[in-house]
Amino acid sequence: MPIQEAKLIWRNGKLVPWAEATTHVLTHGLHYGSGVFEGMRAYDARRKGVAIFRNREHIERLLFSAKVYKINIDYSAEDLMAACREVVRENGLKSAYIRPIAYLGYGEMGPASQACPTDVVIAAFPWGAYLGEEGLANGIDVCVSSWRRPAPGTIPAGVKAAGNYLSSRLVSMEAKDRGFAEGIGLSHDGTVSEGAGENLFVVLRERIITPPAASSILAGITRDTVMTLARALGYEVVEQPIPREMLYAADELFFTGTAAEVTPVRSVDRIPVGTGARPVTKKIQSAFFGLFTGETEDKWGWLDPVE
């Protein structure tokens, strides 16, 4: 999806014109994937105005990811949260996708280099439904990928690092080449892991089931949001390994993620999911988007107003 340019990007503590937010071609992060990032959204919320959704949780995960890879960030969570609000506000955005990234910059070569400076950048720009408005309304067609997610003890799947997304690229490219909207990766043991950039939920006899962290998933913040909302609606939510055949037996399936939001899955490997009615998914979607329309009370304090 093409990037819609905004005016300003926050880079190492100050706002710079969009076209000037550049980096050197020998930057460590470009060669070795030594970067960590977040994907966030700001919504024009009816009760709070323009607000960033779960700003703190995203920034705290960014700092955790950087800690695992020993990428030093000299800004506090509060500093970075304020910078996210600033870049949305100063670009005059009513809704936005926000991309904070911290990566090792120019200075040394070698995978273990620890003397490279850290560049911290936050961009915000308009971005619609990642899997399409039609997908949000009527579901998408997906396939199970031939590519497997990295096993535990190879790379930390629970860290949102740039290099991890090479796996996602393979899963998603394969799916699109085969005519599907997205792919689902399997874990090292053959159980279901997640979509290329989305967490997956299975609805079976009104129980909501999702793979656990041990299935090589990134335990997403939207995933946590949906689990919280579902329990508040009275649903049983279970984290357990999911065999591939459960995808074909499911009554409903849906993806979650900052980009995907809550997107139904209507078929897997060209096998239709359930009857297509999706009553549980619709209730979850309504509760999620209700946070921004004002129909769902934000009793968890998830909306961080930009102003």
N, C-alpha and C positions, 0 to 999 in steps of 0.2 A: 504494500500500500504506500503510495507516494507520501513523503513528508510535506506537510503544509507549513512553510516557514513562518516563524514569528519574528519579532523585532530584536529581542535581546536574549542572551544566554548568561546564566550565572556561572562564572569560571574563577575558581580560586579566590573567592571572597568579593568579587565585584561583577557588576553587569557589563557585558561587552556586546557590541553589535553582532548579530547572528553570523555574518560572514567572517568575522574576525576570531571566532571561537575555533582555532585550528591547533594542530599538534604536529610534532616532527615525525617524519616517516620512519625514523629509527626508535620510536617510542617502544618501551619494553612491552606494554600491554598489547600493542599491535602484533608483535612477534611471538609472544608466549601466552597470550590470553590472560595476563595478570591484571584483571579488572573485575570489579564487582559492581552490581547495579541494581536498581529497582524500577518497577513500572507502577505508576500511581495515576489516579484520576482525580480531577476536580470537577465537581458538578454544580450547576446552578440550582441550589437547594431552596425549596420554597420557604422554609422557616428560617434559614440562616444565611441566605445569599450564596455567593460563590464560596464553596468550601472544599477542602481536600479530604478525600475519604481515607481514613485511618493513616494519617500522616505519621504519627509517632511510631506505629507498628512497622511501617515500611522503613523508616529511617533507622530504627533500632535493629532491624534485620540487616540493613546495609552495613552498619557498624560491626555486627556479628560476623558477616561474611568477610569483611576486611580483616578482622581479627584472625580468622582461620588461616588466611593466606598471608598474614603478616604485612598487610598493606596499611601503612600508617596514615590515619586521618586526624588532622589537627583541629577538627571542629567538633563541638559537642552535638548531641542530638537536637538540643534546642536551637543551636546555630543553623543546622541544616533544615530543620522544620521551618524556621523563619525564612530561610533562603528559598524554600519551595513556595511559600506564600508570596514572597516578593516577586519571584519570576512570573508567577501567574498574574499577580496584580499589575505589575509594570508592563506586561504585554497586553493588558486590557482584555484578558480572556474570560469568557463566561463559563466555559467548560474546556477541559484540556486533558491531554495525556502528559504526564510528567515523567521525565527520565533522569534521575540522579545516577551518576556513575563516578567511581573512584578507580583510578588505574595508575600503574607505575609508569612514569614518564621517561623522558630522554636522559641518558647518562651512562648506562652500562649495558653490556650484553651478557647473556648466560641466564639459564632458567632460575638459578638461585640468587641472582643479584639482589642485594638488599640496600644498596646505596642510591637507587634511583629515587628521584622526588615523586611524590604522589600528586597527581592532578585530580581535582574534584570539580565536577561540572554538573549543572542542573539545567536541563532544557524543558520547555513546556510549549505545546503546540496543539492546535485542534486535531482531533482524531475521532472518527465515528466508530460504529460497531465493527470490531475486528473481523468477525465472521459474518458480517452483513446484517442489515436490518431484517431481511427475509429470513436469515438463519435464526435470529432472535425470536421471530414470530412463529416460524413453521419448522424449525429444526434443520440440521445439516446431515449430510451423508459422510460417514467416516469409514476407515478401514483399519485393520490391525496391521501394523508395520512388520516387516521382516527384521528391522533393526531392534536390538534389545538395549535397554538402559544399562549404564555401568553398574556393576555389582558393588555391594558394600565393600569398603576396603580398597577400592580403586581410586575414585575421586569422591569428595563429599557431595552427594546429591542434594542434601538439605541446605546447601549454600548457593546463593544466586550469583554464580560467577560466569563471566563471559565465556570461558572455554567450555562450560557445560552445555552451551547451546549449539555446539557443533553436532551433538547427538540429536537435538531438536530439529536442526536443519535437515538432517538426513531423513528423519521420520516424516517431516512435513513435505519435503520435496518428493519423496516416494509417493505419498498420498496424492498429491496434486498431479503428478505424472500419470497416475492411474485413474484420474477423474474424480477424486474425492475432495471434499473441503478440508479435511484434516486427517491425521493419523493418530493411532494409539500405540504407544510403545509397550512392550512387555518387560517385566523385570528379569533379573538374571536367572530366576528359577522358573520362568515361563508363566508366572501369574501376571495379571494386569498391573501396569505401573501408572501411566498418565498419558495425556495428549502431548503433542509437541511443545505446547506452551500453556497447557491447561490441566487442572485437576479434573478427575472424573468421578461422577456419582452414579450409582445404580439404584433404582427403585424396584424392589421386589416385594410384592404383597404389603405395600405401604411401609416397609422398612427401608431406610435410606442407608446405603452401604458405600464405603469409599476405601481405597487401599490405604494401608498404614505407611508410616514413614519408612519402615524397613523394605518397602517395595520400590525403593529408589525414586521416591517422589520428592519434589519440592513442596513442603507443607505450606500451601499458599495462604495468603491473608484473606483472599476472597473465599477460599475453602473454609477457613475458620469462621468467617462471617456467615456463610450458608449453614454450617453446622449449628451455630448459635441460633440463627433465625428458625431453623427447622425444629430444634428442640423447644423453642419458645412457642411454636405452633402445635406442639404435642406429638411430633414424630419421634420415633426411635431412630437414632443415628448410630451406626456401628462402623468401626474401623477394623477391617479384616482383609486377609489376602483374598483376591478375587480370581477364580479360574477363568480362562478365556471363554468357556462355554456359557458362563453366567451372563455375558454380554448378549447372547442370543436368546436367553430365557427371560431377560429383564422385561418388566412392565414399562419402565421408562429409563432413559439415560440422559444425563446432562453434563456439560462442561462448565467449569468456573475458572475465573481468572480476572485480573485487572483489565486486560484487553478484551477477553471473551465475555466478561460479566457473567451472566447466567444464560447459556445457550443450549437449547435442547438438541439431542441427537436423534434423528428419525430412522437411521439405518446403520448397521455395521456390516461390512463386507456384503452389501446389497441385501441383507436380511432385515426386513422392517422390525423396528422396536415396538413391541406391544401392539396396542390398537391404534396408536397415534393420538389418543385423547389427552394424555399427559396432565392429569389433574394435579398431581403432587408438584411437578415442575412448575406449573402455572402459579400455584400458591407461593412457591419459593421465589419465583421471578417477581411476583406482585409485592412480596414482603421486602425483597432487595431493592427494587426500584422505588418502592414506597418510602425508603429512607430519604430520597431526594425530592419526591413529590410532596412529602409531608404526611402521607397516609400511614407510614410506619414510624412510631415514636423512636427517636434516637436515644434510647435510655442507656446505651453503652458509651456515649460520648465519642462516637466515631467520626463526626463531621467537624473539621477544623476550619473555621471561617477565615477567608483570605483577608478580609478587611479587619 
